[in-house]
Amino acid sequence: MSTKIQFIKDMEAAAFSENWEKFKTFFTNDMYYFVGNKTELHSLQAIVDYLIQFRSKELTIDNLEFLLAYEDEKTVVTELSVKAMRKADNKHIIYASTHLAAEACPTDPD
C-alpha cells in the first residue's frame, strides 16, 4: 500500500475515533474542505467543529470500509462504504463516500 493511501486511511481513522488533535496533524491550517456542494470550510478548527457537529446531530458512523483507491503524484481519491445511523429518524444506512485529496499529502509523511 502506498504511503499516500495509508496517510488518508490514518487521517480517516483519527476522525472516526474522534481524535481531533491527531486529525489536525494531517493538515495545514490554510486548507480548504468541501462537503458535497453545500459546505466549504477554510481552517482546521472550522473543519473539526463541523465534523463534531455533524457527528453529534446528523450521523453516528459505525464503520468505514475502504473500497477503492487511486493516486497519482499530487492526488489521492478513495471510495468508502460508510455504515451509519441517521439521527433524524434513527435509521441505519449504508452509503458510498468519495474523498479527493489534492496536494494534501506530504511527499514524505515520515
C-alpha positions as CSV (number, residue, x, y, z in Angstrom):
1,M,0.0,0.0,0.0
2,S,1.3,3.4,-0.9
3,T,2.2,5.9,1.9
4,K,-0.3,8.4,0.4
5,I,-3.2,6.0,0.7
6,Q,-2.1,5.0,4.2
7,F,-1.9,8.7,5.1
8,I,-5.6,9.0,4.1
9,K,-6.5,5.9,6.0
10,D,-4.8,7.2,9.1
11,M,-6.5,10.6,8.8
12,E,-9.9,8.9,8.4
13,A,-9.2,6.7,11.4
14,A,-8.3,9.7,13.5
15,A,-11.6,11.4,12.6
16,F,-13.6,8.2,13.0
17,S,-12.2,7.8,16.5
18,E,-12.8,11.5,17.2
19,N,-9.1,12.0,18.0
20,W,-9.3,15.6,16.8
21,E,-5.8,16.6,17.9
22,K,-4.3,13.7,15.8
23,F,-6.7,14.6,13.0
24,K,-5.3,18.1,12.9
25,T,-1.8,16.9,12.3
26,F,-2.7,15.6,8.9
27,F,-3.4,19.2,7.5
28,T,-2.1,22.7,7.3
29,N,-4.2,25.5,8.8
30,D,-4.8,27.1,5.4
31,M,-6.6,24.1,3.8
32,Y,-10.0,24.1,2.2
33,Y,-12.6,21.4,3.0
34,F,-15.6,20.8,0.8
35,V,-18.6,18.6,1.7
36,G,-20.7,17.9,-1.3
37,N,-21.7,21.1,-3.0
38,K,-23.1,22.8,0.1
39,T,-20.3,23.3,2.7
40,E,-17.0,25.0,2.3
41,L,-14.6,25.4,5.3
42,H,-11.3,27.3,5.4
43,S,-9.5,26.4,8.6
44,L,-8.6,23.4,10.6
45,Q,-10.7,24.4,13.6
46,A,-13.7,25.1,11.3
47,I,-13.3,21.6,9.9
48,V,-13.1,20.0,13.3
49,D,-16.1,22.0,14.6
50,Y,-18.1,20.9,11.5
51,L,-17.3,17.2,11.9
52,I,-18.1,17.3,15.7
53,Q,-21.5,19.0,14.9
54,F,-22.1,16.6,12.0
55,R,-21.4,13.5,14.1
56,S,-23.5,14.7,17.0
57,K,-26.5,15.9,15.1
58,E,-26.6,14.1,11.7
59,L,-24.9,10.7,11.8
60,T,-23.4,8.2,14.1
61,I,-20.8,6.4,12.0
62,D,-20.4,2.8,12.8
63,N,-17.9,1.6,10.2
64,L,-15.8,2.9,7.4
65,E,-14.6,0.4,4.7
66,F,-12.2,1.4,2.0
67,L,-13.4,0.0,-1.3
68,L,-11.2,1.7,-3.9
69,A,-8.2,3.9,-4.0
70,Y,-6.4,5.8,-6.8
71,E,-3.4,8.0,-6.7
72,D,-1.0,10.0,-8.9
73,E,1.8,12.4,-8.0
74,K,-0.5,15.1,-6.4
75,T,-3.9,13.4,-5.9
76,V,-5.4,10.6,-3.9
77,V,-9.0,9.5,-4.4
78,T,-10.7,7.0,-2.2
79,E,-14.1,5.4,-2.2
80,L,-15.5,4.2,1.1
81,S,-18.6,2.4,2.2
82,V,-20.0,4.1,5.3
83,K,-22.3,2.4,7.7
84,A,-24.1,4.8,10.0
85,M,-27.2,5.7,11.9
86,R,-29.1,8.8,10.7
87,K,-30.1,10.8,13.9
88,A,-33.2,12.3,12.4
89,D,-35.1,9.0,12.2
90,N,-32.6,6.5,13.9
91,K,-32.5,4.6,10.6
92,H,-29.4,2.6,9.8
93,I,-28.0,3.5,6.4
94,I,-25.1,2.5,4.2
95,Y,-23.8,4.9,1.6
96,A,-20.7,5.4,-0.6
97,S,-18.4,8.3,0.1
98,T,-15.8,9.5,-2.3
99,H,-12.9,11.6,-0.9
100,L,-10.4,13.6,-3.0
101,A,-7.2,14.9,-1.5
102,A,-5.1,17.1,-3.8
103,E,-1.8,18.4,-2.6
104,A,-2.9,17.2,0.9
105,C,-0.4,14.5,1.4
106,P,3.3,15.3,2.2
107,T,5.8,13.9,-0.2
108,D,7.4,12.1,2.7
109,P,4.8,11.6,5.5
110,D,7.5,10.5,7.9
